């Protein structure tokens, strides 16, 4: 940002230095007056007066152009700096999100109450449906045993059927409904982790899980 601002500053200085002098026209008209002091008729004097007024108008116009250029340079610099700040912020957030995804969600406590169909996650309370609370309970029990459940295994445990009679998609649907019930997409995606070609598990320390 410092380099860019410096480049714009140098460009502004060069631009203003190379702009014509606002009084150049007036100086030229004054020179005409001096060189043609023998012009004494009314029409000739009137012409010189018009030239003098034109020089003043030119000087005023050029001054206003300088102000406009200066304002535009400041505005463009501010926009560029703001864009760089936003870009830096976005890059920082993406890096932070990457760190969170690699580390998983930080959960200090997970209390599951099946009877009340309530989950307390870091003191945040979630009221879930019976199906969602059963899904989360099964995942919590599996996490305490360091197990990863496939969709079919999850469906089998929740429904009480044999895993061979259950489909992978049924378990995936239960996971999706659980994540939807938890609400916050980022938190739910990180809490209920998908392990490629293996299944699902809670990405939290098993020691923080309590079930009542």
C-alpha positions, 0 to 999 in steps of 0.5 A, a space after each residue: 500500500 505504501 508503494 502504491 500511494 508513493 507511486 500515485 503521489 509521484 504521478 500527481 507531482 509530475 502531472 501538476 508540474 507539467 500542467 501549463 501555468 494558469 497565468 501563462 495566457 495573462 502573461 502573453 496578453 500583457 506582452 501583447 499590450 507592451 509590444 503594441 502600445 501604439 494601438 490607441 483606437 477604441 476597437 483595438 483597445 476593446 480587442 486587447 481588453 477581450 484578450 485580457 478577460 480571456 486570459 483571466 477566464 483561462 486562468 480560472 478554468 485551469 485552476 478549477 481543473 487542477 482542483 478537480 484532478 487533485 480531488 480525483 487523485 485523492 479519491 482514486 487513492 482512497 478507493 485503491 487503499 480501501 480495495 487493498 484493505 478489503 483484499 487483505 481482510 478477505 485473505 486473512 479471513 480465508 486463512 483463519 477459516 482454513 485454520 479452523 477447518 484444519 483444527 475443527 471446532 473448539 468445543 469445551 462442553 457438549 451436553 445432550 439431554 435425550 429426554 428434553 431433546 436439548 443440546 448444550 454446546 459451549 453453553 449454547 442451547 439447541 432444541 432438536 427434533 427426536 430424530 436429530 437428537 437420536 442422530 447426535 446421540 449415536 454420533 456422540 457415543 461413537 465418538 466416545 468409542 473413537 468410531 467412525 460411522 458410515 451412513 448405513 451404520 448410522 441408520 442401522 443404529 438409529 432405526 434398530 435394523 441391520 446395517 446390510 438392510 440400510 442405505 448409505 443415503 439414509 444416514 446422509 439424510 439424517 446428518 443433513 437434517 441434524 446440521 440443519 437443526 443446529 442452524 449455523 452452517 459453519 459450526 454444524 459442518 465443523 462439529 459433524 465432520 465428514 470423513 471421505 469414504 469412511 463416514 461421519 464423526 464428531 470432531 470434538 474431544 470425547 472427554 467433553 461429551 456428557 449425555 443425560 
